[in-house]
Amino acid sequence: MMTINVGVLLAIIVVMRLRRRTQARSRKEERATALIVLALGIVIAPTPVGQGIFDGIKQLVGGVSQVGL
């Protein structure tokens, strides 16, 4: 039996949708892509990969905010 990881499936869908030309997209398609990306973020967030991305962004923002002082 083969299982499909939902995060991987959503990532593939996002890549396929973003490969299309910008001019060929309607507002409906752009909204659908945004919702799919949001769903991907929600699926990835609780995983170790998602936590690593979050920690990296947190460190980046902390470094940028200290440079501004």
Phi, psi and omega in degrees: 000136181252134177250153180244127176285125183298321179298318179294317179299315179295322178297319178296318179298317180299314180299316180296320181290324182282345179286340180291155179293144182296321183294336184274357183268139173267171179297325179298316179293322178295320177295318179297319178296318179297319179294321178294318178295320177298315178298320178299317178298320180292322180289322184281330188307313184280356182277163177301324177295315179297320178293323177295318177297316179299315180296321178296317179293321179298318178293320178298313180295320179296319178294319181292321181291329178285332178292325181289344182286000000 
